[in-house]
Amino acid sequence: MNEPVLLLDRKGRRYLKVLRPGVRFQIRGELAGDDLIGLKEGSRVRSSTGESFLVLRPTYAELVPLLPRQSQVIYPKDSGAMLVFGDVFAGATVIEGGSGSGALTIGLLRVVGPHGRLISYEVREDFARLARRNVALFFGEAPNWTLKLKDLYQGFEESGVDRIFIDLAEPFRALEVSARALRPGGVLVCYVPTVLQLKATVEALDADPCFAAVQSFETLLRDWQVKGLSVRPVHRMVAHSGFIIVARRTAHETAQEPAEPA
C-alpha cells in the first residue's frame, strides 16, 4: 500500500506523507501509519504528544507544492490555467516537454484519463527518475504515460497530437518540431519565468505561419483572512511565478523532413 495522505495540524500546517504498513511518522511527536490505514477521510488522530491532526487525501492543489523536487514546480494557480486554456480533454494525446518533478505530469494524466495518452520528454536523467517516482507514489499506475529520455529540440517522434506543453528555458527553439507534431487546430502551451523569455517566444510565434491566436498572461493568487470582523487580504500572496503562452496550430504545411542520408 502506497497511499498519499495529508495531515493538517491545529494551525493549518500541512504535512504530506505516504502510508505504508509499519511506517511511523515523526511530526510533533510520533504517528503510526498503521493507525491511519482504513480511517475515514476527514478523521482526526493524535500524535504521541497529544497533537491533533486532520487526515485527508491531498487534492492536486495541495499535493503540488509539497512534492519532492529538484527544480521549481509549476504552481497550481498556473497549472490550472494551463490545463484550461490548453483545453486538455479526456482521451486527448498530449506531449509534455520537460517533466521536471512530475507535477504537471500528474495533472495532465488526471485530465486525459485512462483513454488518453501522455508522452513526456525529459533530457535530464535525474529529473526523469524523480518524475517516475512522484507519479508512481502520488498518482499510481499510468500505463498510458510514456517518459522518453530525449532532447525534444531534436524533434518529437509523434505526429497528429492534440496538445503540447513546454516548460523549458527556450520554447521558441521548439516551434518547428512542435508544428510537425501538432495536428491542425491543436494547442501549444509554453511556460516561462522571465520577461525576456516571454518576449522571445511570443515574437517567434507571431512570425511563424504554423501558429496563430497567440495569447500570453500570468496568474496572481491572493488569499484572504476571514476571522470575525477582520476580513482582509493576507500579508503575503503568490504573485508572479511564470508567464503562460498559448497558441493554436494552423493548417500551414511545415517544410518536409530532411531525407535520411544514403
C-alpha positions in Angstrom: 0.0 0.0 0.0 1.4 3.4 -1.0 -1.3 6.0 -0.5 -0.6 9.7 -0.1 -2.1 11.3 3.0 -2.3 14.9 4.1 -2.0 15.7 7.8 -3.2 19.2 9.0 -2.3 20.3 12.4 -4.3 22.8 14.5 -2.5 25.8 12.9 -3.3 24.5 9.4 0.2 23.4 8.6 0.3 20.7 6.0 2.4 17.5 6.0 2.4 15.2 3.0 3.2 11.6 3.8 2.9 8.2 2.1 1.1 5.4 4.0 2.8 2.0 4.2 2.2 -0.7 6.7 4.6 -0.4 9.6 5.8 3.1 8.8 6.0 5.7 11.6 5.9 9.5 11.2 7.8 12.0 13.3 5.5 15.1 13.3 5.2 16.9 16.6 5.5 13.5 18.3 5.0 10.2 16.6 2.2 8.8 14.5 1.9 5.2 13.5 0.9 4.7 9.8 -1.0 1.6 10.8 -3.4 3.7 12.9 -4.2 5.8 9.8 -4.8 2.9 7.3 -8.5 2.3 6.9 -9.6 5.6 8.6 -12.4 7.6 7.0 -11.2 10.6 5.2 -11.7 13.7 7.4 -11.0 11.8 10.7 -8.8 13.2 13.4 -5.9 11.5 15.1 -3.4 12.4 17.9 0.3 12.0 18.0 2.2 10.6 20.9 2.5 14.2 22.3 -1.3 14.8 22.0 -1.1 17.0 18.9 -4.3 16.7 16.8 -4.2 16.1 13.1 -6.9 16.2 10.4 -6.4 13.3 8.0 -7.3 13.9 4.3 -6.3 12.7 0.9 -4.5 15.6 -0.8 -6.1 17.4 -3.6 -4.0 18.2 -6.6 -3.6 21.8 -5.4 -2.4 20.6 -2.0 -0.2 18.0 -3.4 1.9 20.0 -5.9 3.6 22.5 -3.5 4.6 19.6 -1.2 6.0 17.2 -3.9 9.6 16.2 -3.6 11.5 18.1 -6.3 14.9 19.3 -7.6 13.6 22.2 -9.6 10.7 24.7 -9.3 7.3 23.2 -9.9 4.5 24.8 -11.8 2.2 26.0 -9.1 -1.5 25.0 -9.1 -2.5 28.6 -9.9 -0.6 28.2 -13.2 -1.1 24.6 -14.0 -4.9 25.0 -13.6 -4.8 27.9 -16.1 -2.6 25.9 -18.4 -4.9 22.9 -18.4 -8.0 25.0 -19.0 -6.5 27.4 -21.6 -4.7 24.4 -23.2 -8.1 22.8 -23.5 -6.9 19.4 -22.4 -9.7 16.8 -22.5 -10.4 13.2 -21.7 -9.0 10.9 -24.3 -6.5 13.5 -25.7 -3.0 12.7 -26.9 -0.6 15.2 -25.2 3.1 15.8 -25.3 4.9 17.3 -22.3 8.2 18.9 -22.9 10.2 18.8 -19.7 8.8 16.6 -17.0 10.7 18.2 -14.0 9.4 16.7 -10.8 6.2 15.3 -12.5 3.8 17.9 -11.0 2.3 18.9 -14.4 2.6 15.3 -15.5 0.2 14.2 -12.7 -2.3 17.0 -13.7 -2.2 16.0 -17.3 -2.7 12.3 -16.5 -5.7 13.1 -14.4 -7.3 15.1 -17.2 -6.6 12.9 -20.2 -7.9 9.9 -18.3 -7.2 6.2 -19.0 -8.3 6.5 -22.6 -5.9 9.4 -23.3 -2.2 9.3 -23.9 0.7 11.4 -22.4 4.2 11.4 -23.7 6.8 13.3 -21.7 10.3 14.3 -23.0 13.0 14.9 -20.4 16.7 15.4 -21.2 17.9 15.0 -17.6 18.0 11.5 -16.2 17.8 12.7 -12.5 14.6 14.7 -13.3 13.1 11.7 -15.2 13.9 9.4 -12.3 12.1 11.8 -9.8 9.1 12.2 -12.1 8.7 8.5 -12.3 8.9 8.2 -8.6 6.4 11.0 -7.9 3.9 9.7 -10.5 4.1 6.2 -9.0 3.7 7.5 -5.4 1.2 10.2 -5.9 -0.8 9.2 -8.9 -0.4 5.4 -9.3 -0.2 3.1 -12.3 -0.1 5.1 -15.5 0.1 2.6 -18.4 -0.9 5.4 -20.8 2.2 7.5 -19.9 5.5 7.2 -21.7 8.6 9.0 -20.4 11.3 9.5 -23.0 14.9 10.4 -22.0 15.4 12.6 -25.1 16.2 16.2 -26.2 12.9 17.5 -27.6 14.8 20.2 -29.6 15.9 17.3 -31.8 12.3 16.5 -32.7 9.3 14.7 -31.4 8.7 11.1 -32.6 4.9 11.6 -32.6 2.6 13.4 -35.1 -1.1 14.4 -35.1 -1.1 15.0 -31.3 -3.8 17.2 -29.8 -1.8 19.3 -27.3 1.8 20.1 -26.5 3.1 21.7 -23.2 6.6 23.0 -23.0 8.3 24.0 -19.7 11.8 24.8 -20.9 14.1 27.8 -21.0 13.9 28.3 -24.7 10.5 27.2 -26.1 11.0 29.4 -29.1 13.5 26.8 -30.3 10.9 24.1 -30.3 8.3 25.7 -32.6 9.3 23.8 -35.7 9.3 20.4 -34.0 6.0 21.3 -32.3 4.4 22.3 -35.5 5.4 18.9 -37.0 3.9 17.0 -34.1 0.6 19.0 -33.6 -2.5 18.4 -35.6 -4.1 21.5 -37.3 -6.2 23.3 -34.6 -4.1 21.7 -31.8 -2.9 23.8 -28.9 0.7 24.7 -27.9 1.2 25.9 -24.3 4.5 27.3 -23.1 5.6 28.2 -19.6 8.5 30.6 -18.9 9.5 32.6 -15.8 11.1 35.8 -17.3 10.0 38.7 -19.5 12.8 38.2 -21.9 11.8 34.5 -22.5 8.2 35.7 -22.9 9.2 38.3 -25.5 11.4 35.9 -27.5 8.7 33.2 -27.5 5.8 35.4 -28.5 7.8 37.1 -31.2 8.8 33.7 -32.6 5.2 32.5 -32.6 3.9 35.7 -34.3 6.5 35.2 -37.0 5.7 31.6 -37.6 2.8 30.9 -40.1 2.2 27.5 -38.4 0.8 29.3 -35.3 -1.9 31.9 -34.7 -4.2 33.2 -31.9 -1.2 33.8 -29.6 -2.1 34.8 -26.1 0.2 35.4 -23.1 -0.7 36.1 -19.5 0.2 35.5 -15.9 -2.0 34.5 -12.9 -1.9 36.0 -9.4 -3.4 34.4 -6.3 -4.2 36.3 -3.2 -5.7 34.6 -0.1 -8.0 36.4 2.3 -8.1 36.2 6.1 -11.7 35.9 7.5 -11.7 36.0 11.3 -14.7 37.7 12.9 -14.6 41.4 11.9 -11.1 41.0 10.5 -11.7 40.4 6.8 -8.6 41.5 4.8 -6.1 40.2 2.3 -3.3 38.1 3.8 0.1 39.9 4.1 1.7 37.6 1.6 0.4 36.5 -1.8 1.6 34.2 -4.6 2.2 36.8 -7.3 4.4 36.3 -10.3 5.7 32.8 -10.8 5.7 32.5 -14.6 4.1 33.5 -17.9 1.7 31.3 -19.8 1.8 31.4 -23.6 -1.0 29.7 -25.7 -1.1 29.4 -29.4 -3.1 27.4 -32.0 -1.7 25.3 -34.8 -2.8 26.5 -38.2 -3.2 24.3 -41.3 0.0 25.8 -42.8 2.3 23.0 -44.0 5.7 22.7 -42.5 8.8 22.1 -44.5 9.4 18.4 -45.5 11.6 16.4 -43.2 15.2 16.2 -44.4 15.9 12.9 -46.2 17.9 10.3 -44.4 21.5 10.1 -45.8 22.1 7.1 -48.1 
